[in-house]
Amino acid sequence: MKKLLLSALVILGFTAVSFGQAAVTKTASVSASVLTAIDMTKNLDLQFGSFAHGVGGTVTIAANSAGDRTASGPILYNSGTTQVSSAKFTVTGDANHSFTIGLPADNTKSITTGGESPSTMALNFTSSPAAGTATLDGSGNSIIYVGAVLQVAATQAAGAYTGTFDVTVNYN
């Protein structure tokens, strides 16, 4: 009997003692904010107007509301039919949010004449606000002006040159 009692005590000594615990539950909040989709409307196209190539050089349209035009080399003409403007875009979205402006890399876009022997001129773009980060105003609006420097060769072919370029905006 002593052996049995001793065996029982040894077995009980190796048995884990467990104490019941009550489960604890806590609550956390969940939130999300969905922004109004950012959008952009083109208001004006980029227009360099009329000029003669002269000795070659550049024609620049400033990235501002006036679309100021200057030249280094080419001869500018300001007849009543010459249209000159920077491109203008209206960006809309959530008030006071920042966004990025993306422009084509320098010399990756050009304008071209039509016909059998097309001729091209390369463009280098600028914007106001500058490419990078801008902020929507308290009404959720922003205006972007895009100008460019047009590379004109001394032997640039006469003709009507056209092309397209993309401006990209995205929330930060």
Residue pairs with C-beta under 8 A, 6 or more apart in sequence:
35 93
35 94
35 97
35 171
36 92
36 93
36 94
36 140
37 93
38 91
38 92
38 93
38 99
38 169
38 170
38 171
39 91
39 92
39 93
40 89
40 90
40 91
40 92
40 144
40 167
40 169
41 89
41 90
41 92
42 87
42 88
42 89
43 88
43 89
43 90
44 67
44 85
44 86
44 87
44 88
45 85
45 87
46 61
46 85
46 86
46 87
46 146
46 147
46 148
46 165
47 61
47 67
47 83
47 84
47 85
48 59
48 61
48 69
48 84
48 150
49 69
49 76
49 77
49 78
49 82
49 83
49 84
50 76
50 77
50 79
50 81
50 82
51 59
51 71
51 74
51 75
51 76
51 77
51 152
52 74
52 75
52 77
53 73
53 74
53 152
53 153
53 154
53 155
53 156
54 71
54 73
54 74
54 75
54 152
54 154
55 73
55 154
56 73
56 74
56 152
56 153
56 154
56 155
56 156
57 71
57 72
57 73
57 74
57 152
58 71
58 72
58 73
58 74
58 149
58 150
58 151
58 152
59 69
59 70
59 71
59 74
59 76
59 149
59 150
59 152
60 69
60 70
60 71
60 72
60 147
60 148
60 149
60 150
61 67
61 68
61 69
61 84
61 85
61 86
61 147
61 148
61 150
62 68
62 69
62 70
62 86
62 126
62 147
63 86
63 126
63 127
63 128
63 145
63 146
63 147
64 86
64 128
64 145
64 147
65 86
65 88
65 145
66 86
67 84
67 85
67 86
67 145
67 147
69 76
69 84
73 152
73 154
74 152
86 145
86 146
86 147
87 145
87 146
87 147
87 167
88 143
88 144
88 145
88 146
89 143
89 144
89 146
89 167
90 141
90 142
90 143
90 144
91 99
91 134
91 136
91 141
91 142
91 143
91 144
91 169
92 136
92 140
92 141
93 99
93 136
93 140
93 171
94 136
94 140
94 171
95 136
95 137
95 138
95 139
95 140
96 135
96 136
96 137
96 138
97 135
97 136
97 140
97 171
97 172
98 133
98 134
98 135
98 136
98 171
98 172
99 133
99 134
99 135
99 136
99 142
99 169
99 170
99 171
99 172
100 132
100 133
100 134
100 168
100 169
100 170
100 171
100 172
101 127
101 129
101 130
101 131
101 132
101 133
101 134
101 144
101 167
101 168
101 169
102 131
102 166
102 167
102 168
102 169
102 170
103 125
103 126
103 127
103 131
103 146
103 165
103 167
104 123
104 125
104 165
104 166
106 124
106 125
107 122
107 123
107 124
107 151
109 122
109 123
109 125
109 163
109 164
109 165
110 120
110 121
110 122
110 123
110 163
111 120
111 121
111 123
111 150
111 161
111 162
111 163
112 118
112 119
112 120
112 161
112 162
112 163
113 119
113 120
113 157
113 159
113 160
113 161
114 159
114 160
114 162
115 159
117 157
119 156
119 157
119 159
119 161
120 161
121 150
121 151
121 152
121 153
121 156
121 161
122 150
122 151
123 148
123 149
123 150
123 151
123 163
123 165
124 148
124 149
124 151
125 131
125 146
125 147
125 148
125 165
126 146
126 147
126 148
126 149
127 144
127 145
127 146
127 147
127 167
128 144
128 145
128 147
129 142
129 144
133 172
134 142
134 144
135 142
136 142
144 167
144 169
146 165
146 167
